[in-house]
Each structure stands twice: as C-alpha cells, then as structure tokens.
C-alpha cells in the first residue's frame, strides 16, 4: 500500500509533480469491482497563476478541494456529461492540480469495457472523461484522499525512463493554451493524438 512518502512530490507544485505522476497507478475498488489504470498523460494547472485553471478566480464551492492538501481528488463534470479527475498538487491552501488525461488499464479490463461500451481499444481510457468513466469516478468521489489506502487510491508504479517523457501544449483550453504543461509517456497508444510542438522533458 502506498503512503504519503511515495507521493511527497505532489506538495512541490503541479508543474514539477506532473511528469513524476506518470506511470503511477490509480485504483478504484467500487461496489461493482476493481479497475486499476497506469497513468500515461496529465496536464498541470497552477491555480492563481494560471488563467486556464478552475481556481484562477478564487475559491468556490465547486473548486474548494483544490485549495486543500495535496493528494486529494478534485472532480468536475465536463460538458454536463463526463466526470473528470484531478490530483491536487501543491501546499495546503495553494490551489493547483493535475488533470488525469489518459491511462492504460492494468487490472479490471472487462469492467472498464462494460462501463465504456462498444468503443475502440485505443479509446478505452483516452481522454479525461473516458478515463473517469472507465474507473467509475463520479461526483461522489470528489475530495477522496488518494494517499490513505482507501478504495480510490494512488499506488506507485514502475518509474518512467526520462527519455520517454514528453511535454507540449495543453488540450481544449482557450487561455494559456500554448503553455507546455501537458506531460505524457512517449509511445503509449492511450495518449491524446494532439502533438503540437512536443519536446523532451
């Protein structure tokens, strides 16, 4: 079981933490079964310093989890349809997070496919809404403590070699769109197809 020490880097800020979160496992033991995903793509959002962040304009009832301690899950609904998960990543009181954009299912594939329906294999967990659906994440999971060994938790994975880490512009944001705060594992089929100006980390 992971402890806070395994993810101490989450307290150092979203941009520094983002590439280090890649390769970690997000596990969800829900009533209908367990799904575990190896994280292959994330985006960093830096709160008050980032106009694309949900917390840019300050604390609200919706985003208050982002202002809490690192290692908790901030959940929001995208386009009124999909639940998306973000790992809070900075000091308590500083709102920053890592949007979980994509992953590889390493356990519970049948359940993930049941939740996702008849989709192509590459689209099973490609994109934050699809990833959330495959993991069975809902608004009820908002605020979950991911480092406490609960049913929704982070676990260490195999470290990603530096030569496979890539960074580039974020996807689907209208502000600070050219900031290279999207991080992914090169060569992973689950990662978003968008690749404008990628570079090594």
Number of C-alpha atoms within 10 A of each C-alpha: 11 14 14 15 9 13 21 13 19 27 19 13 23 27 22 16 20 27 26 16 28 25 23 20 22 22 24 22 16 13 8 8 13 18 22 24 25 23 26 30 32 29 24 30 29 23 24 17 13 17 17 20 21 22 25 17 12 13 17 12 6 13 19 16 27 30 23 21 18 31 27 25 26 26 25 19 13 11 8 7 8 18 22 25 26 25 29 32 34 27 16 15 14 20 30 34 35 29 23 25 28 29 32 23 24 13 14 18 18 13 17 25 18 11 15 20 11 10 11 9 11 13 17 24 30 23 21 23 23 22 29 23 19 28 28 22 20 16 14 8 16 20 18 19 21 25 20 16 15 14 15 23 22 31 20 17 14 10 11 17 9 11 10 13 20 21 25 21 20 24 17 8 12 10 12 14 14 14 14 20 25 23 30 31 24 17 11 15 17 24 25 19 9 11 14 13 10 16 12 13 14
